[in-house]
Amino acid sequence: MFTHVKPTIRHIVPTNLQGRSLIKVVYVVLEPQYQSSLSAAVRSINQNSPNLAIEISGYLLEELRSPENYEAFQQDVAKANVFIASLIFIEELAEKVVAAVEPHRDHLDVAVVFPSMPQVMRLTKWAVSRWRNWVNPKAPLLSSCGNGKRNRALLFKMAC
């Protein structure tokens, strides 16, 4: 069913950066309702954030069975700053996700994997120090938190 869908329908690019930092996000999720929520959030951020703009490419897990979609996924991951995955429990597809993401993990600023198979969960990575480029460097949170004690969720929310 999903293998004939082109993921380009879920690719969102901000229309105008207006001096904002651009973050490229790639995600793979099990169900379309997650995709819908991410798309709505990105549209809101792109419309309302003075500091941040997001380009996002999304994939439903089953779409990675298509060689064409898997190739596009690999290309998108190679250019991403952030990778998000959720509920990756099909062994064959988990292996494909790991094979696509692992070679690029070092250049990702963030890789967030919600409950999934262990090999996919190990892709999780936080490089919070790089987030300074995405947010206002004079923000009180950045100046008041000690190294290693920053609240990552608040940092991301502040950027939005």
Protein Blocks (a to p, Z undefined) as FASTA:
>chain_A
ZZmpcfklmcccdfblnlpacdddddddfbfklmmmmmmmmmmmmmmmmkbccddddddf
klmmpmklmmmmmmmmmmpmbdcdehiabfklmmmmmmmmmmmmmmpmbdcdddddfklm
mmpccdfklmmmmmcfkbfklmmpcghiacfklmmmmmZZ
